[in-house]
Amino acid sequence: MAFDQSKQLFSDANNHLVGGVNSPVRAFKSVGGTPIFFESGEGAVVLSEDGDAYIDYVLSWGPLLLGHAHPKVVQAVCDAAAKGTSFGAPTARETELAKLVNTFYPSMEKVRFVNSGTEATMAAVRLARGATGRSLIVKCDGCYHGASDSLLVAAGSGAQTLGTPNSAGVLPEVAAKTIVVPYNDLSAMSTVFAEHGDDIAGLIIEPVAGNMGLIVPDASYISGLRELCDRHGALLIFDEVMCGFRVAQGGAQQLFNIVPDITCLGKVIGGGLPVAAYGGSATLMAHIAPEGSVYQAGTLSGNPLAMAAGITTLSLLSDSQAFKRVTESTTYLVEGIKAIIKVTNIPLCVQQCGSMWCLFFTPTLPQNLADVTHCDFNSFNIFYHKMLENGVYLAPSQYEANFMSLAHTEETLELTLRAISLSLEP
C-alpha cells in the first residue's frame, strides 16, 4: 500500500493544522509512517482516501458500538438537523437521553451533558472540590482523564507522590494539587489516604483502564478504593468515558458492583457525535449551577444532533442481547488470537473485557503502566503496519485499546484472525 493520497493530504494538512492533525495520536508518531486519511465508513469497514478498505477496530476510539453509519442513527441525526442544529436552549431530547442514561447507570440520578470527556472529568473534579471543600485530587499513573490542567499530570519520583506537569503550560502549583499513584496498587493508595485523607476531595480512576492498553483490575482493588473514599470522606469518581457500555451493559460499576459518587461518560452515549456527561446523586449534583455554587456551562451542551444520535444509540442498546452479542464476538476473536499465539514463539498476550481488547507484546498481562513500558514497542510497530497491509486498522499505539462493534460479522472476524496470523509470521 503506497498511501499516496494520504501522504499528499497529510502534507497539505501540516501547512494548516498543528502537526497535521487535531488530536496527537492521529499523527502516527507512536508507530511511524503516514496517518491514513479516511473517506467513509459503513458497518465494520472504513474506506481510506487511497481507496483501501480496512476492518476497523478503532471505531472512533470506542463510540461506534453499533458500527459506522448505522442507518437509524444517521436518520435520527438528519431528522434533527432538518429542525435546527443548535438552539442554546432546552429541548425535550436532553431529558429523554438523561432518562436513558439513568436506566443503564442508576447511580446517575441527575446528569449534566457536555461536549467531551475532557469537559466531563474537568467538571467532575471541580464538583468534588466544591462539594467537599477540599483541594487534593488523586489519580492513577497511566489513567488518562482528558487534557485539563488538574489531570494532565504525571507521577513524580516516588511510588506515590504529588504530581508533576505532564505538559508545558501546566503550572507546577496546579499539578501539585493532584497526587499520582500506581494503578492496581491498593497498598500505595492506602498510604496516600493515610497521609492526606483529610485534604482529598476525590479519587478519579478508569475502573477498567483503556489508555495504557487494556488493564483489568481485580474486583477487590475497586472495592478497596470505595472503602478508602468512604472512610476518609472523599468522593469516588469513575471515569467511564471509554469503558462505559463497553465492559458491561451498565459499565464497570455493574461489572464490579460498586457505586461511585460521580460517573463520567462519553463516546458511546453520543453514537459518534461529540457528547459526554457527568452525574451522580440528586443531592450531590445539586451543587452544580444553577442549583448550586459550582459553575459549569457550555453553549453547545445538549446539542440536538448529539442528543438524537445518543437517544437512538442507547435505545438500540437497551436490548439485553446486544451487549451479549458484541461480547461474544470479542471473545471469539480473542480466543482465536490466543490459539495463534500458542503456535508462535513471540512473547505476546491478549486482554479482553466486554467489547474491549488489546494485544501486548510481552509474555504476561500487564497490571499497570510500569509493566506496559516493558512491552516490545518495536515489534508492535512492525506488526501494526503488517496489519494495515493485510486490511485491518488497529489503534496506532501499544498504549491504546481496541474495540468491537455489533457490525463485525463472523466473516470479518475470520479475516482479522487470518491477518493476525500473517502479520506475526517472520
VEXGU-219784 format. One record per residue (C-alpha): residue number from 1; x, y, z; residue in three letters. Coordinates in steps of 0.2 Angstrom, whole numbers. Layout:
<atoms>
<atom resi="NUM" u="X" v="Y" w="Z" resn="ALA"/>
...
</atoms>
This chain:
<atoms>
<atom resi="1" u="0" v="0" w="0" resn="MET"/>
<atom resi="2" u="8" v="16" w="-6" resn="ALA"/>
<atom resi="3" u="-4" v="28" w="4" resn="PHE"/>
<atom resi="4" u="0" v="41" w="-10" resn="ASP"/>
<atom resi="5" u="-16" v="51" w="-7" resn="GLN"/>
<atom resi="6" u="-15" v="51" w="12" resn="SER"/>
<atom resi="7" u="3" v="57" w="11" resn="LYS"/>
<atom resi="8" u="-2" v="71" w="0" resn="GLN"/>
<atom resi="9" u="-17" v="76" w="11" resn="LEU"/>
<atom resi="10" u="-5" v="74" w="27" resn="PHE"/>
<atom resi="11" u="7" v="86" w="19" resn="SER"/>
<atom resi="12" u="-6" v="99" w="15" resn="ASP"/>
<atom resi="13" u="-14" v="97" w="32" resn="ALA"/>
<atom resi="14" u="3" v="101" w="40" resn="ASN"/>
<atom resi="15" u="3" v="118" w="32" resn="ASN"/>
<atom resi="16" u="-14" v="122" w="40" resn="HIS"/>
<atom resi="17" u="-16" v="111" w="56" resn="LEU"/>
<atom resi="18" u="-4" v="109" w="70" resn="VAL"/>
<atom resi="19" u="6" v="93" w="67" resn="GLY"/>
<atom resi="20" u="-7" v="90" w="53" resn="GLY"/>
<atom resi="21" u="-20" v="83" w="65" resn="VAL"/>
<atom resi="22" u="-32" v="89" w="78" resn="ASN"/>
<atom resi="23" u="-28" v="76" w="91" resn="SER"/>
<atom resi="24" u="-10" v="70" w="93" resn="PRO"/>
<atom resi="25" u="-12" v="51" w="92" resn="VAL"/>
<atom resi="26" u="-19" v="53" w="75" resn="ARG"/>
<atom resi="27" u="-1" v="58" w="68" resn="ALA"/>
<atom resi="28" u="5" v="40" w="70" resn="PHE"/>
<atom resi="29" u="21" v="46" w="80" resn="LYS"/>
<atom resi="30" u="20" v="30" w="90" resn="SER"/>
<atom resi="31" u="20" v="18" w="76" resn="VAL"/>
<atom resi="32" u="29" v="28" w="62" resn="GLY"/>
<atom resi="33" u="23" v="31" w="44" resn="GLY"/>
<atom resi="34" u="10" v="42" w="37" resn="THR"/>
<atom resi="35" u="-8" v="43" w="45" resn="PRO"/>
<atom resi="36" u="-22" v="36" w="35" resn="ILE"/>
<atom resi="37" u="-35" v="48" w="29" resn="PHE"/>
<atom resi="38" u="-52" v="41" w="29" resn="PHE"/>
<atom resi="39" u="-66" v="45" w="17" resn="GLU"/>
<atom resi="40" u="-81" v="34" w="23" resn="SER"/>
<atom resi="41" u="-86" v="20" w="35" resn="GLY"/>
<atom resi="42" u="-100" v="8" w="34" resn="GLU"/>
<atom resi="43" u="-103" v="-6" w="47" resn="GLY"/>
<atom resi="44" u="-86" v="-13" w="52" resn="ALA"/>
<atom resi="45" u="-77" v="-7" w="37" resn="VAL"/>
<atom resi="46" u="-68" v="10" w="34" resn="VAL"/>
<atom resi="47" u="-63" v="16" w="17" resn="LEU"/>
<atom resi="48" u="-47" v="27" w="15" resn="SER"/>
<atom resi="49" u="-44" v="41" w="3" resn="GLU"/>
<atom resi="50" u="-32" v="30" w="-6" resn="ASP"/>
<atom resi="51" u="-46" v="18" w="-10" resn="GLY"/>
<atom resi="52" u="-41" v="4" w="3" resn="ASP"/>
<atom resi="53" u="-54" v="-4" w="14" resn="ALA"/>
<atom resi="54" u="-50" v="-9" w="32" resn="TYR"/>
<atom resi="55" u="-59" v="-19" w="45" resn="ILE"/>
<atom resi="56" u="-60" v="-6" w="59" resn="ASP"/>
<atom resi="57" u="-56" v="-9" w="77" resn="TYR"/>
<atom resi="58" u="-53" v="9" w="82" resn="VAL"/>
<atom resi="59" u="-71" v="14" w="79" resn="LEU"/>
<atom resi="60" u="-68" v="32" w="83" resn="SER"/>
<atom resi="61" u="-59" v="27" w="99" resn="TRP"/>
<atom resi="62" u="-74" v="17" w="105" resn="GLY"/>
<atom resi="63" u="-90" v="27" w="102" resn="PRO"/>
<atom resi="64" u="-96" v="16" w="87" resn="LEU"/>
<atom resi="65" u="-103" v="1" w="96" resn="LEU"/>
<atom resi="66" u="-116" v="0" w="83" resn="LEU"/>
<atom resi="67" u="-103" v="1" w="69" resn="GLY"/>
<atom resi="68" u="-101" v="15" w="56" resn="HIS"/>
<atom resi="69" u="-115" v="25" w="49" resn="ALA"/>
<atom resi="70" u="-129" v="14" w="57" resn="HIS"/>
<atom resi="71" u="-144" v="19" w="47" resn="PRO"/>
<atom resi="72" u="-156" v="23" w="61" resn="LYS"/>
<atom resi="73" u="-143" v="34" w="69" resn="VAL"/>
<atom resi="74" u="-139" v="43" w="53" resn="VAL"/>
<atom resi="75" u="-158" v="46" w="50" resn="GLN"/>
<atom resi="76" u="-160" v="52" w="68" resn="ALA"/>
<atom resi="77" u="-146" v="65" w="65" resn="VAL"/>
<atom resi="78" u="-153" v="70" w="48" resn="CYS"/>
<atom resi="79" u="-171" v="72" w="55" resn="ASP"/>
<atom resi="80" u="-164" v="83" w="70" resn="ALA"/>
<atom resi="81" u="-153" v="94" w="58" resn="ALA"/>
<atom resi="82" u="-168" v="97" w="47" resn="ALA"/>
<atom resi="83" u="-177" v="105" w="63" resn="LYS"/>
<atom resi="84" u="-162" v="116" w="68" resn="GLY"/>
<atom resi="85" u="-144" v="112" w="73" resn="THR"/>
<atom resi="86" u="-142" v="121" w="89" resn="SER"/>
<atom resi="87" u="-153" v="132" w="100" resn="PHE"/>
<atom resi="88" u="-143" v="136" w="115" resn="GLY"/>
<atom resi="89" u="-159" v="132" w="125" resn="ALA"/>
<atom resi="90" u="-168" v="117" w="132" resn="PRO"/>
<atom resi="91" u="-175" v="104" w="121" resn="THR"/>
<atom resi="92" u="-185" v="88" w="126" resn="ALA"/>
<atom resi="93" u="-172" v="77" w="119" resn="ARG"/>
<atom resi="94" u="-160" v="81" w="133" resn="GLU"/>
<atom resi="95" u="-172" v="75" w="146" resn="THR"/>
<atom resi="96" u="-175" v="59" w="135" resn="GLU"/>
<atom resi="97" u="-157" v="55" w="134" resn="LEU"/>
<atom resi="98" u="-154" v="58" w="153" resn="ALA"/>
<atom resi="99" u="-168" v="46" w="157" resn="LYS"/>
<atom resi="100" u="-160" v="33" w="146" resn="LEU"/>
<atom resi="101" u="-143" v="36" w="154" resn="VAL"/>
<atom resi="102" u="-151" v="33" w="171" resn="ASN"/>
<atom resi="103" u="-158" v="16" w="165" resn="THR"/>
<atom resi="104" u="-141" v="10" w="162" resn="PHE"/>
<atom resi="105" u="-132" v="19" w="176" resn="TYR"/>
<atom resi="106" u="-144" v="20" w="191" resn="PRO"/>
<atom resi="107" u="-131" v="30" w="201" resn="SER"/>
<atom resi="108" u="-133" v="44" w="189" resn="MET"/>
<atom resi="109" u="-149" v="51" w="196" resn="GLU"/>
<atom resi="110" u="-146" v="68" w="188" resn="LYS"/>
<atom resi="111" u="-134" v="72" w="174" resn="VAL"/>
<atom resi="112" u="-126" v="87" w="165" resn="ARG"/>
<atom resi="113" u="-122" v="84" w="147" resn="PHE"/>
<atom resi="114" u="-106" v="92" w="140" resn="VAL"/>
<atom resi="115" u="-97" v="90" w="124" resn="ASN"/>
<atom resi="116" u="-81" v="80" w="128" resn="SER"/>
<atom resi="117" u="-74" v="68" w="140" resn="GLY"/>
<atom resi="118" u="-61" v="81" w="145" resn="THR"/>
<atom resi="119" u="-75" v="93" w="149" resn="GLU"/>
<atom resi="120" u="-84" v="79" w="159" resn="ALA"/>
<atom resi="121" u="-69" v="74" w="170" resn="THR"/>
<atom resi="122" u="-64" v="93" w="172" resn="MET"/>
<atom resi="123" u="-81" v="97" w="179" resn="ALA"/>
<atom resi="124" u="-82" v="81" w="190" resn="ALA"/>
<atom resi="125" u="-66" v="86" w="198" resn="VAL"/>
<atom resi="126" u="-72" v="104" w="201" resn="ARG"/>
<atom resi="127" u="-88" v="96" w="208" resn="LEU"/>
<atom resi="128" u="-78" v="85" w="220" resn="ALA"/>
<atom resi="129" u="-68" v="100" w="227" resn="ARG"/>
<atom resi="130" u="-84" v="111" w="228" resn="GLY"/>
<atom resi="131" u="-94" v="98" w="237" resn="ALA"/>
<atom resi="132" u="-81" v="93" w="250" resn="THR"/>
<atom resi="133" u="-72" v="110" w="252" resn="GLY"/>
<atom resi="134" u="-55" v="100" w="250" resn="ARG"/>
<atom resi="135" u="-41" v="103" w="237" resn="SER"/>
<atom resi="136" u="-32" v="87" w="233" resn="LEU"/>
<atom resi="137" u="-37" v="75" w="219" resn="ILE"/>
<atom resi="138" u="-29" v="58" w="217" resn="VAL"/>
<atom resi="139" u="-27" v="49" w="201" resn="LYS"/>
<atom resi="140" u="-18" v="34" w="195" resn="CYS"/>
<atom resi="141" u="-2" v="33" w="184" resn="ASP"/>
<atom resi="142" u="-7" v="28" w="166" resn="GLY"/>
<atom resi="143" u="-26" v="33" w="168" resn="CYS"/>
<atom resi="144" u="-29" v="47" w="155" resn="TYR"/>
<atom resi="145" u="-44" v="58" w="160" resn="HIS"/>
<atom resi="146" u="-43" v="71" w="147" resn="GLY"/>
<atom resi="147" u="-32" v="87" w="144" resn="ALA"/>
<atom resi="148" u="-37" v="98" w="159" resn="SER"/>
<atom resi="149" u="-23" v="105" w="169" resn="ASP"/>
<atom resi="150" u="-28" v="96" w="185" resn="SER"/>
<atom resi="151" u="-27" v="79" w="177" resn="LEU"/>
<atom resi="152" u="-13" v="81" w="164" resn="LEU"/>
<atom resi="153" u="-1" v="76" w="177" resn="VAL"/>
<atom resi="154" u="12" v="63" w="178" resn="ALA"/>
<atom resi="155" u="19" v="54" w="193" resn="ALA"/>
<atom resi="156" u="34" v="61" w="202" resn="GLY"/>
<atom resi="157" u="50" v="52" w="208" resn="SER"/>
<atom resi="158" u="42" v="42" w="221" resn="GLY"/>
<atom resi="159" u="30" v="27" w="221" resn="ALA"/>
<atom resi="160" u="16" v="39" w="226" resn="GLN"/>
<atom resi="161" u="19" v="57" w="226" resn="THR"/>
<atom resi="162" u="12" v="75" w="222" resn="LEU"/>
<atom resi="163" u="11" v="76" w="203" resn="GLY"/>
<atom resi="164" u="22" v="85" w="191" resn="THR"/>
<atom resi="165" u="16" v="93" w="175" resn="PRO"/>
<atom resi="166" u="14" v="81" w="160" resn="ASN"/>
<atom resi="167" u="13" v="96" w="148" resn="SER"/>
<atom resi="168" u="21" v="113" w="145" resn="ALA"/>
<atom resi="169" u="9" v="126" w="151" resn="GLY"/>
<atom resi="170" u="3" v="116" w="166" resn="VAL"/>
<atom resi="171" u="8" v="126" w="182" resn="LEU"/>
<atom resi="172" u="18" v="116" w="195" resn="PRO"/>
<atom resi="173" u="7" v="123" w="208" resn="GLU"/>
<atom resi="174" u="-8" v="116" w="199" resn="VAL"/>
<atom resi="175" u="0" v="99" w="197" resn="ALA"/>
<atom resi="176" u="5" v="98" w="215" resn="ALA"/>
<atom resi="177" u="-14" v="98" w="219" resn="LYS"/>
<atom resi="178" u="-15" v="81" w="211" resn="THR"/>
<atom resi="179" u="-7" v="65" w="219" resn="ILE"/>
<atom resi="180" u="-2" v="51" w="207" resn="VAL"/>
<atom resi="181" u="-2" v="33" w="212" resn="VAL"/>
<atom resi="182" u="2" v="17" w="203" resn="PRO"/>
<atom resi="183" u="-13" v="8" w="196" resn="TYR"/>
<atom resi="184" u="-19" v="-8" w="203" resn="ASN"/>
<atom resi="185" u="-9" v="-5" w="219" resn="ASP"/>
<atom resi="186" u="-21" v="-4" w="234" resn="LEU"/>
<atom resi="187" u="-7" v="-3" w="247" resn="SER"/>
<atom resi="188" u="0" v="13" w="238" resn="ALA"/>
<atom resi="189" u="-17" v="21" w="238" resn="MET"/>
<atom resi="190" u="-20" v="17" w="256" resn="SER"/>
<atom resi="191" u="-3" v="25" w="261" resn="THR"/>
<atom resi="192" u="-9" v="41" w="251" resn="VAL"/>
<atom resi="193" u="-25" v="42" w="260" resn="PHE"/>
<atom resi="194" u="-17" v="39" w="277" resn="ALA"/>
<atom resi="195" u="-6" v="54" w="274" resn="GLU"/>
<atom resi="196" u="-18" v="66" w="265" resn="HIS"/>
<atom resi="197" u="-35" v="59" w="268" resn="GLY"/>
<atom resi="198" u="-42" v="75" w="277" resn="ASP"/>
<atom resi="199" u="-37" v="85" w="261" resn="ASP"/>
<atom resi="200" u="-43" v="73" w="247" resn="ILE"/>
<atom resi="201" u="-58" v="79" w="238" resn="ALA"/>
<atom resi="202" u="-59" v="65" w="226" resn="GLY"/>
<atom resi="203" u="-51" v="50" w="218" resn="LEU"/>
<atom resi="204" u="-53" v="49" w="199" resn="ILE"/>
<atom resi="205" u="-50" v="32" w="191" resn="ILE"/>
<atom resi="206" u="-53" v="22" w="175" resn="GLU"/>
<atom resi="207" u="-61" v="7" w="184" resn="PRO"/>
<atom resi="208" u="-56" v="-3" w="168" resn="VAL"/>
<atom resi="209" u="-41" v="6" w="161" resn="ALA"/>
<atom resi="210" u="-40" v="9" w="142" resn="GLY"/>
<atom resi="211" u="-26" v="21" w="140" resn="ASN"/>
<atom resi="212" u="-11" v="11" w="144" resn="MET"/>
<atom resi="213" u="-18" v="-3" w="133" resn="GLY"/>
<atom resi="214" u="-32" v="-13" w="142" resn="LEU"/>
<atom resi="215" u="-29" v="-16" w="160" resn="ILE"/>
<atom resi="216" u="-42" v="-25" w="170" resn="VAL"/>
<atom resi="217" u="-40" v="-23" w="189" resn="PRO"/>
<atom resi="218" u="-45" v="-36" w="202" resn="ASP"/>
<atom resi="219" u="-63" v="-33" w="209" resn="ALA"/>
<atom resi="220" u="-55" v="-32" w="227" resn="SER"/>
<atom resi="221" u="-45" v="-17" w="221" resn="TYR"/>
<atom resi="222" u="-60" v="-7" w="216" resn="ILE"/>
<atom resi="223" u="-70" v="-11" w="231" resn="SER"/>
<atom resi="224" u="-54" v="-6" w="241" resn="GLY"/>
<atom resi="225" u="-55" v="11" w="233" resn="LEU"/>
<atom resi="226" u="-73" v="13" w="238" resn="ARG"/>
<atom resi="227" u="-69" v="9" w="256" resn="GLU"/>
<atom resi="228" u="-55" v="21" w="257" resn="LEU"/>
<atom resi="229" u="-65" v="35" w="250" resn="CYS"/>
<atom resi="230" u="-80" v="31" w="262" resn="ASP"/>
<atom resi="231" u="-68" v="30" w="277" resn="ARG"/>
<atom resi="232" u="-60" v="47" w="273" resn="HIS"/>
<atom resi="233" u="-75" v="57" w="266" resn="GLY"/>
<atom resi="234" u="-68" v="58" w="248" resn="ALA"/>
<atom resi="235" u="-78" v="56" w="233" resn="LEU"/>
<atom resi="236" u="-75" v="42" w="221" resn="LEU"/>
<atom resi="237" u="-76" v="47" w="203" resn="ILE"/>
<atom resi="238" u="-77" v="33" w="189" resn="PHE"/>
<atom resi="239" u="-71" v="39" w="173" resn="ASP"/>
<atom resi="240" u="-81" v="28" w="161" resn="GLU"/>
<atom resi="241" u="-79" v="38" w="146" resn="VAL"/>
<atom resi="242" u="-70" v="24" w="137" resn="MET"/>
<atom resi="243" u="-76" v="8" w="147" resn="CYS"/>
<atom resi="244" u="-94" v="14" w="149" resn="GLY"/>
<atom resi="245" u="-106" v="2" w="139" resn="PHE"/>
<atom resi="246" u="-91" v="-7" w="134" resn="ARG"/>
<atom resi="247" u="-86" v="-19" w="149" resn="VAL"/>
<atom resi="248" u="-104" v="-22" w="154" resn="ALA"/>
<atom resi="249" u="-121" v="-15" w="149" resn="GLN"/>
<atom resi="250" u="-120" v="-4" w="164" resn="GLY"/>
<atom resi="251" u="-102" v="-1" w="164" resn="GLY"/>
<atom resi="252" u="-88" v="-5" w="176" resn="ALA"/>
<atom resi="253" u="-99" v="-1" w="191" resn="GLN"/>
<atom resi="254" u="-111" v="-15" w="186" resn="GLN"/>
<atom resi="255" u="-96" v="-26" w="182" resn="LEU"/>
<atom resi="256" u="-88" v="-24" w="200" resn="PHE"/>
<atom resi="257" u="-105" v="-20" w="209" resn="ASN"/>
<atom resi="258" u="-98" v="-4" w="215" resn="ILE"/>
<atom resi="259" u="-107" v="13" w="216" resn="VAL"/>
<atom resi="260" u="-96" v="28" w="213" resn="PRO"/>
<atom resi="261" u="-101" v="45" w="219" resn="ASP"/>
<atom resi="262" u="-98" v="53" w="202" resn="ILE"/>
<atom resi="263" u="-98" v="45" w="185" resn="THR"/>
<atom resi="264" u="-91" v="52" w="169" resn="CYS"/>
<atom resi="265" u="-97" v="45" w="152" resn="LEU"/>
<atom resi="266" u="-94" v="49" w="134" resn="GLY"/>
<atom resi="267" u="-91" v="41" w="117" resn="LYS"/>
<atom resi="268" u="-105" v="28" w="116" resn="VAL"/>
<atom resi="269" u="-118" v="39" w="123" resn="ILE"/>
<atom resi="270" u="-116" v="51" w="108" resn="GLY"/>
<atom resi="271" u="-116" v="37" w="95" resn="GLY"/>
<atom resi="272" u="-101" v="45" w="86" resn="GLY"/>
<atom resi="273" u="-106" v="63" w="89" resn="LEU"/>
<atom resi="274" u="-97" v="74" w="102" resn="PRO"/>
<atom resi="275" u="-106" v="72" w="118" resn="VAL"/>
<atom resi="276" u="-102" v="67" w="136" resn="ALA"/>
<atom resi="277" u="-110" v="68" w="153" resn="ALA"/>
<atom resi="278" u="-106" v="68" w="172" resn="TYR"/>
<atom resi="279" u="-118" v="64" w="185" resn="GLY"/>
<atom resi="280" u="-122" v="57" w="202" resn="GLY"/>
<atom resi="281" u="-135" v="58" w="216" resn="SER"/>
<atom resi="282" u="-148" v="72" w="215" resn="ALA"/>
<atom resi="283" u="-141" v="78" w="232" resn="THR"/>
<atom resi="284" u="-123" v="79" w="225" resn="LEU"/>
<atom resi="285" u="-127" v="86" w="208" resn="MET"/>
<atom resi="286" u="-137" v="100" w="217" resn="ALA"/>
<atom resi="287" u="-120" v="108" w="220" resn="HIS"/>
<atom resi="288" u="-119" v="112" w="201" resn="ILE"/>
<atom resi="289" u="-126" v="129" w="195" resn="ALA"/>
<atom resi="290" u="-140" v="135" w="193" resn="PRO"/>
<atom resi="291" u="-145" v="124" w="209" resn="GLU"/>
<atom resi="292" u="-128" v="127" w="217" resn="GLY"/>
<atom resi="293" u="-112" v="136" w="218" resn="SER"/>
<atom resi="294" u="-101" v="125" w="207" resn="VAL"/>
<atom resi="295" u="-101" v="134" w="190" resn="TYR"/>
<atom resi="296" u="-101" v="124" w="173" resn="GLN"/>
<atom resi="297" u="-108" v="129" w="157" resn="ALA"/>
<atom resi="298" u="-107" v="126" w="138" resn="GLY"/>
<atom resi="299" u="-116" v="134" w="123" resn="THR"/>
<atom resi="300" u="-117" v="118" w="113" resn="LEU"/>
<atom resi="301" u="-121" v="106" w="128" resn="SER"/>
<atom resi="302" u="-136" v="96" w="125" resn="GLY"/>
<atom resi="303" u="-134" v="99" w="106" resn="ASN"/>
<atom resi="304" u="-150" v="92" w="97" resn="PRO"/>
<atom resi="305" u="-140" v="82" w="84" resn="LEU"/>
<atom resi="306" u="-129" v="74" w="98" resn="ALA"/>
<atom resi="307" u="-145" v="70" w="108" resn="MET"/>
<atom resi="308" u="-153" v="62" w="94" resn="ALA"/>
<atom resi="309" u="-138" v="51" w="90" resn="ALA"/>
<atom resi="310" u="-137" v="47" w="108" resn="GLY"/>
<atom resi="311" u="-155" v="43" w="111" resn="ILE"/>
<atom resi="312" u="-155" v="31" w="95" resn="THR"/>
<atom resi="313" u="-139" v="23" w="100" resn="THR"/>
<atom resi="314" u="-144" v="19" w="118" resn="LEU"/>
<atom resi="315" u="-162" v="14" w="113" resn="SER"/>
<atom resi="316" u="-154" v="1" w="102" resn="LEU"/>
<atom resi="317" u="-143" v="-5" w="116" resn="LEU"/>
<atom resi="318" u="-157" v="-7" w="128" resn="SER"/>
<atom resi="319" u="-159" v="-24" w="120" resn="ASP"/>
<atom resi="320" u="-151" v="-35" w="133" resn="SER"/>
<atom resi="321" u="-145" v="-46" w="119" resn="GLN"/>
<atom resi="322" u="-135" v="-33" w="110" resn="ALA"/>
<atom resi="323" u="-121" v="-32" w="124" resn="PHE"/>
<atom resi="324" u="-121" v="-51" w="124" resn="LYS"/>
<atom resi="325" u="-118" v="-52" w="105" resn="ARG"/>
<atom resi="326" u="-104" v="-39" w="105" resn="VAL"/>
<atom resi="327" u="-96" v="-48" w="119" resn="THR"/>
<atom resi="328" u="-97" v="-65" w="111" resn="GLU"/>
<atom resi="329" u="-89" v="-58" w="95" resn="SER"/>
<atom resi="330" u="-75" v="-51" w="105" resn="THR"/>
<atom resi="331" u="-72" v="-67" w="115" resn="THR"/>
<atom resi="332" u="-72" v="-76" w="98" resn="TYR"/>
<atom resi="333" u="-59" v="-65" w="91" resn="LEU"/>
<atom resi="334" u="-48" v="-66" w="107" resn="VAL"/>
<atom resi="335" u="-49" v="-85" w="108" resn="GLU"/>
<atom resi="336" u="-43" v="-86" w="90" resn="GLY"/>
<atom resi="337" u="-29" v="-74" w="94" resn="ILE"/>
<atom resi="338" u="-24" v="-85" w="109" resn="LYS"/>
<atom resi="339" u="-24" v="-100" w="98" resn="ALA"/>
<atom resi="340" u="-12" v="-91" w="86" resn="ILE"/>
<atom resi="341" u="-1" v="-85" w="100" resn="ILE"/>
<atom resi="342" u="1" v="-104" w="105" resn="LYS"/>
<atom resi="343" u="10" v="-109" w="89" resn="VAL"/>
<atom resi="344" u="22" v="-94" w="88" resn="THR"/>
<atom resi="345" u="37" v="-91" w="98" resn="ASN"/>
<atom resi="346" u="33" v="-72" w="101" resn="ILE"/>
<atom resi="347" u="31" v="-65" w="118" resn="PRO"/>
<atom resi="348" u="13" v="-59" w="116" resn="LEU"/>
<atom resi="349" u="-3" v="-59" w="126" resn="CYS"/>
<atom resi="350" u="-21" v="-53" w="124" resn="VAL"/>
<atom resi="351" u="-33" v="-45" w="136" resn="GLN"/>
<atom resi="352" u="-52" v="-43" w="135" resn="GLN"/>
<atom resi="353" u="-65" v="-35" w="145" resn="CYS"/>
<atom resi="354" u="-83" v="-35" w="137" resn="GLY"/>
<atom resi="355" u="-81" v="-27" w="119" resn="SER"/>
<atom resi="356" u="-63" v="-20" w="123" resn="MET"/>
<atom resi="357" u="-47" v="-30" w="118" resn="TRP"/>
<atom resi="358" u="-29" v="-27" w="117" resn="CYS"/>
<atom resi="359" u="-13" v="-36" w="111" resn="LEU"/>
<atom resi="360" u="3" v="-33" w="122" resn="PHE"/>
<atom resi="361" u="20" v="-38" w="115" resn="PHE"/>
<atom resi="362" u="25" v="-45" w="132" resn="THR"/>
<atom resi="363" u="23" v="-63" w="139" resn="PRO"/>
<atom resi="364" u="12" v="-59" w="153" resn="THR"/>
<atom resi="365" u="-3" v="-47" w="155" resn="LEU"/>
<atom resi="366" u="2" v="-30" w="162" resn="PRO"/>
<atom resi="367" u="-5" v="-24" w="178" resn="GLN"/>
<atom resi="368" u="0" v="-6" w="177" resn="ASN"/>
<atom resi="369" u="9" v="7" w="167" resn="LEU"/>
<atom resi="370" u="26" v="2" w="173" resn="ALA"/>
<atom resi="371" u="23" v="-16" w="166" resn="ASP"/>
<atom resi="372" u="17" v="-9" w="149" resn="VAL"/>
<atom resi="373" u="33" v="1" w="147" resn="THR"/>
<atom resi="374" u="42" v="-15" w="146" resn="HIS"/>
<atom resi="375" u="32" v="-21" w="131" resn="CYS"/>
<atom resi="376" u="42" v="-23" w="114" resn="ASP"/>
<atom resi="377" u="36" v="-7" w="106" resn="PHE"/>
<atom resi="378" u="47" v="-11" w="90" resn="ASN"/>
<atom resi="379" u="38" v="-27" w="87" resn="SER"/>
<atom resi="380" u="21" v="-19" w="90" resn="PHE"/>
<atom resi="381" u="25" v="-6" w="77" resn="ASN"/>
<atom resi="382" u="31" v="-19" w="64" resn="ILE"/>
<atom resi="383" u="15" v="-29" w="67" resn="PHE"/>
<atom resi="384" u="4" v="-14" w="66" resn="TYR"/>
<atom resi="385" u="10" v="-9" w="48" resn="HIS"/>
<atom resi="386" u="9" v="-28" w="43" resn="LYS"/>
<atom resi="387" u="-10" v="-27" w="49" resn="MET"/>
<atom resi="388" u="-13" v="-12" w="38" resn="LEU"/>
<atom resi="389" u="-6" v="-21" w="23" resn="GLU"/>
<atom resi="390" u="-17" v="-36" w="27" resn="ASN"/>
<atom resi="391" u="-33" v="-24" w="28" resn="GLY"/>
<atom resi="392" u="-35" v="-22" w="47" resn="VAL"/>
<atom resi="393" u="-35" v="-5" w="56" resn="TYR"/>
<atom resi="394" u="-30" v="-6" w="74" resn="LEU"/>
<atom resi="395" u="-27" v="8" w="87" resn="ALA"/>
<atom resi="396" u="-10" v="15" w="82" resn="PRO"/>
<atom resi="397" u="-1" v="14" w="99" resn="SER"/>
<atom resi="398" u="3" v="0" w="111" resn="GLN"/>
<atom resi="399" u="-4" v="11" w="124" resn="TYR"/>
<atom resi="400" u="-22" v="10" w="117" resn="GLU"/>
<atom resi="401" u="-36" v="-2" w="117" resn="ALA"/>
<atom resi="402" u="-46" v="-9" w="103" resn="ASN"/>
<atom resi="403" u="-65" v="-10" w="101" resn="PHE"/>
<atom resi="404" u="-78" v="-22" w="94" resn="MET"/>
<atom resi="405" u="-95" v="-17" w="86" resn="SER"/>
<atom resi="406" u="-111" v="-26" w="83" resn="LEU"/>
<atom resi="407" u="-107" v="-24" w="64" resn="ALA"/>
<atom resi="408" u="-92" v="-36" w="65" resn="HIS"/>
<atom resi="409" u="-98" v="-52" w="57" resn="THR"/>
<atom resi="410" u="-90" v="-69" w="58" resn="GLU"/>
<atom resi="411" u="-83" v="-66" w="41" resn="GLU"/>
<atom resi="412" u="-74" v="-50" w="47" resn="THR"/>
<atom resi="413" u="-68" v="-59" w="62" resn="LEU"/>
<atom resi="414" u="-61" v="-74" w="52" resn="GLU"/>
<atom resi="415" u="-52" v="-61" w="40" resn="LEU"/>
<atom resi="416" u="-45" v="-52" w="55" resn="THR"/>
<atom resi="417" u="-38" v="-69" w="63" resn="LEU"/>
<atom resi="418" u="-30" v="-73" w="46" resn="ARG"/>
<atom resi="419" u="-22" v="-55" w="45" resn="ALA"/>
<atom resi="420" u="-15" v="-58" w="63" resn="ILE"/>
<atom resi="421" u="-8" v="-75" w="58" resn="SER"/>
<atom resi="422" u="0" v="-67" w="43" resn="LEU"/>
<atom resi="423" u="6" v="-52" w="52" resn="SER"/>
<atom resi="424" u="15" v="-62" w="65" resn="LEU"/>
<atom resi="425" u="25" v="-73" w="53" resn="GLU"/>
<atom resi="426" u="44" v="-69" w="52" resn="PRO"/>
</atoms>
